[in-house]
Amino acid sequence: MKKLILKSNSKLIFLYSSALLLICILVGISSLDFYSGEQYGYWYLNKIFLNEFFFPEISRSPIYVIYLSLFNWLDTPYNYYAEAITTNFLLSLSLFYLFKSEYNKFYIFLIISLSIGFFFNLIPYPQALALSFLNFAIILRRKNSLFVYLFSYLLIICAVYSRITYITVFVLFIFFDLFNLILDFKKKAQFIHKKIFIILFVVLFLFSTNYLFKSNISESKFNNGYFQSLEWKPSKSNSNIDIAFQVNFNFLYYEKNKNEIDNDKKDFFYTNNVAFDGAETIVDSIISNPKFVFWGILKNTSHLAPIILNKFNSRTYFTSCSGIGHSCYTNYFYIGSLLILFLLFNYYFFFKKKYENDFDIKIYALVNYALILSTVLAMPKIRYMTPFIFFLIPFNFYLINLITKKIKIKYLKMFISIFIIFSFSYFNFTSTYLKDYISINNFYNKKNYLKNYINNLNSLNSNLQKCKSIFASFPTFILSNNYNIEENKVFSPADIPPFGNYKSKDHLQIYKNIEIDCLLLDRAMKISSGSNRGTGSDYDLRRKNYINPFLLSNKIYVKEEFDYGQLGKLYIYSIE
């Protein structure tokens, strides 16, 4: 009988896993979110790794960059889709296995499947991969096997090199494992020598891999947190942590003091000198202006709850705060009520029976909270909230237990449970993707989009061979998809200073030694790049003073012009 039950459970788990994969595929192939500047940067760093065996800067996720090699044999954009589907399936599967022994498996499947669209929205996916590694590591730590114990630590290290902030997980588990070994020694008067050896080995392995990555780091000018040239950035730090702070806190400074800042001084090339005395690192910036940093932290902290909780499907049951951000009574009521529930959930999670003896889960939960809070040192936005995914399942089950515990009617209890899951999942994201399959027109539009994209990309790559130098919004897009173009021949608005202007007499020399004969004019270069909150570089200034005058002045020198739709227009110039 026991074997039959186990066999039945295995079949059921296989079915749930297969269904999750199918939903990931359906959501993945309907998405257009993979076409982003940051995503191009990771693919270019992967190209460098494969060609030269050089690694990215540690904060730029070397394991994730290596992981992309699994998909690089596919042509663009199929590699984007394959990676996104695989990574988000791993995340979904890891969540299912992490909680399947604690809760109703069907409800777990329902929570994850309804929220998969939210996972896909968190592009790029180093965080999703890191969280997957950690989920599987926690699962393995529950097994009573030294080999599995070792493997769990190796997975944690993989998570660290996918998202450097997860180093806290590694440090905490090392500390508490050593602490428990000391307690066991006091009780039993003996060490578990094999565990000591494993801990020493993984610490040594972490330092060794860190040395390997840093000793073979790529010298590409795009190997930094911007995936751009650092020429006109306020510091030359490559660290994504320093860069995230500088970009966002300089913008906050501008936002707070914009009436006192000249229009041609909005760029953080200028504001960083005023706000932080030209500090190049996050630590130096905090020391330079602690009062303003404290104000910025408080401001960012106030956005955390709305960013996370407003994305639940239940928010659609209430009137929106259209056009006024988070400031409306409906939102105050919704966020306030949900915050109370969430605080009660945390009391239940950490102090009640469910995880009373599961120390690993509690530590892991605290680390995820710490990572969410750490975003206040940059700018809280939805894709940085990936660690919150960990709480999605236990929070839903807490609500189910709270609301249905006194209901005796089986089907009524089931109906209410499903309604709760539907309300407190991220189904609004998933439904946006899946509705494409309801409309035949949308399906064919997507098919045509991909066909046109591939044809346009092939034609663009072919015509780029005519170019001695190229100006584009995203150099890493050009470089990751073309093996015949040298890095030093590709420029972007980031190579242009936030001062001065283009002179018509310079012809194709847009700035000093930057002479270009090809320009890829896309939407980002025309209107969108630099317009969103959290952009330090003022690209509007560069458009006004350099790009637009260059385009206007050199119309007469356009030798060839090609329209590549979503990729932009390619202008090939000649003054001969």
N, C-alpha and C positions, 0 to 999 in steps of 0.2 A: 504493500500500500504506500509506504514511504517513497519507494522508487517511482511509483506512478505519479504521486504528487509533485516530486522533484522534476520529473519529465514534463508534466503539464505546465509547471511554472517556467521551465526553460523555454518551452514552445511559446508561452504567453509573452515572455520577455523578448524573445526573438521577433514576435509579431509587433510588439510595441517599438522595438528598435528599427525594424523595417519601415514602419509607418512614419517614424520620426525622420528617417532618411528620405522617404518620398516627399514629405512636407518641405524639408530643406531644399530638395531639388525643385519643387514647384515654386517656392518663394524665391529661390536663388535665380532661376532662369527668367523670372519676371522682373528682376531688379536692374536698375541702371545706376546704382549708387557706387559702383566700383570705379567709375571714371573720375578720379580725384587726384589732385596734385601730390598729396601725401602717399597715396597708393603707388603712384608712378615712382616715387622716390625709393620705396622698398624694392620694387622690381629692378630698378637700376643697380641698387646695392647688391642684389642677388646676381645680376649679370657680372659685376666686378668680382664677386666671390667665385663664381664658376670659371671665369676667364683667368683670374690672377691669384686666387686663393687669399685675397685680402678681406678683412672683416670690417663691418661698420663700427662706429663709435658705440661703446657699451650701452648707452641709453637709447640707442637706435636698434635694439632687439636683434642681436646677432643670431640667436637660435631661430627666430622667426624668418630672418633673411635666408638662412640655410634651408629651413623648412620649405620655402618657396621653390627650391630646386626640384621638389617633387612634381611641380606643375609647369616648370619652365620649358619643357619639351613641347607643350601645346602652343599653338599660335595665339596671339592677342586677338580678341578678348577672351578666348576660351579658357586661357590660363586664369584670368580673373574669376570667372564663374566657377571653375573647378575648385580653386582654392577656397573661395567663399563658402561654397556648399560643404566641402570637406571640413573646414574649420568649425563652422556652425553646427554641423552634425556631431563633431567630437564634443563640442560644448553641451549640446542637448543630451547626448548619450551619457556624458560624465555626470550631469545633474541627475538624470534618471537613476543611474547606478548608485550615486551617493546617498539618495534618500529612499530607494525602493524597499529596503528592509524596515523602514520606520513608518511608512504611510501607505495608503491605498494606491496600488500601482496604476490603476486606470485614471485616478484623479491626478497623479503626478504627470502621466502622459498628457492629460488634457491641459494642465497648466503650461507645460513646456510647448506643446504643439500650438496652442493659441498665442504664445509669446515669441515664436520663432522669428517673426517679422521684426521684432524689436532687436533681436540678436544681429540680424543682417544690417540693421540701421547703424550699428556701432562701428562702422568702417573707419580706418583700417583695422585689421583683426589681430594685432599682437596681444591685446588684452584678452580677447576671446581664447586664443591659444594658451596663454598663460593660465587663465582660469581653468581651462580643461586639464592641463597638466596637474594643477593643484588639486582639483576634484579627484582625479585618479590617484594621486599621491595619498590623500586622506583615506580613500577606500582601501588602499594597500596597507596603510599603517594599522588597520584593524585586523589584519591577518597575522597569525602567530608563526611567522617564518622570517629568519634572518636575511635570506636572499630577497624576499619581498620587502623587508624593512630597508635594505640597501637600495633597491630599485625605487622605492618611494622617495628617498632622498635625492636620487638622480633626477626624478621627475620634478622635484621642487627646484633643483638647480636649473633645469630646462625652463621652468616658469620664470626664474630670476632673469635669465638671459632673453626671455621674451618680453618681460616687463620689469625693469630694474628695481622698481619700487617694491616688488615682492621679495626683496632681500630680507625684509622684516620677518617674513614667514620662516625662512631658513634659520635666521638668528634665533628666533623664539623657540622653534622646535629643537634646535641644538641645545639651547639653554635648559629647557624643561626636560629633555631626555637625560641630560647630564645630572640635573637635579634629582630626577627619579632614580637614577642609578646610584647616587649617593645615599638616598633614603633606603633603597634596597640593601645597600652595603651595611648601613647601620642596623637594619633588621636581621639580615642573614649573615653578616660578616664576610661577604664575598661579592666581588664584582662579576658582572657578566662580561667576560673579556672580549667576546666576539662583538658585542654591541659597542664597546669602547673602541675597538679596532675600526668598526664601520664608521663611527662618528669622526674619528681621526682621518680616515680615508676620504670621506666626503668633504671635510673642511680643506684637506690638501688638494682634492680634485677641484674645488671651487677656486682656490688661489691659482692653481696650475692653468685652468682654462681661462681665467681672467688675464694671466700673464700671456697666454697664447694669443688671445684676442687683441690685447694691447700691443704686443710685439709685432703683430702682422696687420695693423690697422690700415685701412685704405687712406691714401692721401688725397682722394678726390675732393674737390672744392664743394661737392654736394653732400659729403659725408658729415652732416650736422643736423641739428634739430629742425632747421628750415627746409632742408633739401634744396638750398639756394646758395648763391655766393654770399660770403660774409663781408664783402667789400664795404657796404654802407650800413652795416648793422652796428649797434652801439657797443658790442663786445665781440671778441673773436672766440668766445667759448663755443665748443661744439656740442656741449651737453644739452640734451633736450630739456632737462630740468631747469637749468639756468635760462634757456631760451623761452620756455613756457612762461616763466615768471616775468621776464623782461617784456615780452610781447604784451602780455595781458595787464600787468600793473602800470606800464607806461600808457596803455590805452585808458585805464581807469584814471590816471593822472590827467590825461587830456580831457576825458569826459567830465571830470570835476572842475577843471580850470579852463575850459575851452574858450570862455569869454575873455580870458586874459592872454591867450596864446594866438599869435599871428597865424593867418591861414597857411602861410608858407613855412611854418615852423611846427606843424602837427606831427611830423615824422618822429619816431622815437630816436632817431639819430640826434635830434635836438632835445626832446623832452627828457631823455635819460640823463643828460648832463644837469638839467635843472632839478629833476625829481630825486635823483640818486647820485649826484656828483660824478657821473660817468662810471659807476660801479659795473663790473663785468660779470659778477656771480650773484646768485640769490643771497648768499650770506652777506656779501659786501653791501648789497642793496638794502637789506634789512638793517644793518648797522648804520648805514648812511641816513635813512629816513624811517625810523621805527614807528613814528606817529602815523605817517601816511600808510605804511604797510598794515598797521593794526586796523586803521579805518577800512582799507581794502579787504582785509580778511573778514571783518564784520559784514561788509556789503556782500561779499561772495557767499558767506555762510547763510545769509538770508535767502539766497536763491536755491540752496540745496534741496529743501523739501519740495518746493513747487516743481523743480526740474524732474525729480524722481516720481512724485506722487501724481502730478498732473497728467502723466502719461498712461496711467491706468485707464482701462476702458470705462470705468464708472464715472470718470470726469465728464464723459459725453452725455450723462444723464442730467447735467446741470447746464444752465446758460453760461456761455463763454465770456471771457473778459476781452472780447475782440477789440484790438487796437490800443489797449491800455495795459499791456503786459500782465503782471500778476495781481494788479491792484484793483480788485472789485470784491464786494461783499460775498458773492457766491464762492469766489476762490478762498477767501478767508475762512468761510464756513467749512468748505470741503477739505482744505489743507489742515485746518485746526482739528476737525473731527478725526481725520485719518492719522494725524500725528499722535493723538491720544491713544488710538487703537494700536499704533505702532509701538508706543512706549509700553503699553500693557503686554504686547507680544514679546518685547525684549525681556521683561520680567519673567514671563512664562518660559522663554527660550533658555535663559541663563540660569534660572534658579529653581524651576520646577522639574518634574520627574523625567520628561522626555529625554533630555540630554544631561541628566544629572551626573552620569559617570563617563560621558563622552568628552574627555578633556580636549582632544584634538579638534573636534567640531567647534568647541567654544573658543579656542585660541584662533582658529581659522576665521570665525565670525568676527572677532575683535580686530583682526588684521584687515579684513574687508571694510569694516567701519573706518579704520584708520586711513585706508587708501581713499575712501570716499571723502573724508574730511581733508585729506592732503590736497584735494583739488582746489581748495580755497586759496592756495598759494599760486594758482594759475588763474583759470576761469572755469567754474563749474559749468559743464554742458553735458548733454545727454550721453555722448559717446565715452565720456570719462566715468560714467556711472556703472560700467560693466561689473564691478564687484558687487553691486546691489542684486544682481541676478541670483547670487547665492541665497538671499533671503526670500526670494519669490515663492518657493515651494513651502517652507515652514510657515511663512506668514499666512498664506492661503489656508493651510490646514488649521492654524490657530483660529482664524475667523470661522471656519466650518465647525470646529469644536465648540467655539463660543456661542454660536447662533443655533446650532442644531442639537446640542447635547440633551435637551429635554424633549425633543420631538421623537415620538414612538412610531409614527407611521413611516414605513420603510421608503416608499416611493416619494412621499413628500420631502423626507430628509434628503433623498438623492437629488430631487429637483432643486431644492434650496442650495445644496452643495455645489451643483453645477452652475447655478446662477451666480454664486459667490466667486467661483473660479473665473467665470466669464467676466465678471465685474472687476476683479482684481488681478487680471492678467493684462498683457499688452496686446490684446487682440486687435486694437485699432491700427497697429502697425501691420500686422499679418493680413488683415482684411484688405488693406490698401494694395498689397502685392497680389493677393489671390483673386481679387475682383477682375483682373485681366483675363482670367480664364472663363469668366462668364460671358464676355464679349468676344465674338469671333473677330471683329474689327481690330480690337486691341491685340489679339493674338497675332494676326497678320501684320499689324503695324510693328510689333516687336520683332517678328521674323525679318521684315524688310529693314528695320533699323540695324540689326546685326549684319545682314547682307551688305547694306550700304557702308556700314562702319568698316568691315573687312576690306571691301573694294577700295574705299577711300584711303584706308591706312596703307594698303599695298601701293596704290598710286602715289601717295604722298612720299613714302619711303623711296620709291623709284626716282621721283623728281628732286628729292633732297640730295641725290648724288651729284646734281649740277651745282650745288652750293659750296662756296668756300667757307662761309660763316653764316650762322642762322640765329635769328632773334625770335624767341617764342615765350609764351607764358610759363610753360613747364618744360625746361630743358631735359629733365629726367624722363619725360614721356618720349621725347625724340631719341634720347640715348638708349633707353631700355628696349626700344623697338627697332633700332638700326645699328648694325655692327660695323658700319663703314664710316661713321662720323666720330671725330675725336672730341673729347670733352671741352678742350680749350677753344673750340670753334662754335660753341653754342652759348648764347647769352640770353638774358631775360631782363625784365624791368628792375630786378634786384641788383643788376650790374650798373644801373644808372643812379647818380646821386640825387638827393632830395633838394638840390639847389642848382642854379644855372639853367641854361636852356639850349636847345638845339639851334644851330646856325645854318641857314639854307646853303651858304657857301661851302659847307663841309660835305655836301652831297651824301654819300653813303656812310660817312663816319658819324655815327649817332652820338658818340662821346669819346673824346680823346683817342685812345688806341683801339676803340671798338668800331671796326668797320664791318658792315654787314651787307650781303648781297641777296639774302633771302629773309623774308619776314612772314611768320605764320600768325595771322590775325584771327584770334578766336574771341569768344564771348568774354572770357576772363580778361583779356587784354583790353577789350573795348569798354566794358562797363563793370564787370563783377569783381574782379580781383582787387582785394584791399577794401572792399566795401563793408565787410562783416565786422561785428564787434570782436575785438581780440586780435586785430591785425595791426602790427606795429608800424610797418612800412606804409607810407602814404602814396599809394599808386595813382590816386587821382592827380596828385601833383606831378608825377612823372608822365602821366598821359597828357596833361595840359602843356607841360614845358618841353617834352621831348618826343613822345610817340606820335601824337597828332600832328605837330609841325613837320616831323620827319615824313609821315605818310603824305601829307599835302605837298610838301616841297619836292618829293621824289616821284610824283605821279608820272612825270614825263620820262622817267628812266625805267618804268616797268617793262621788262622784256617779255615776261610770261606771267599769266595769272590763272590760278586754278581754285575752284570752289569745292571744298571737301566737306560741305555740310556741317555736321556737328564738330568736326575737327578744325574748322576755320578755313580762311582763304590764304593760300600761299602766293606771295608776291616774289618774283625773281627779278632782280634789278641788274642793270648794266648801264654804265655811263660812257661806254666806248662808242 
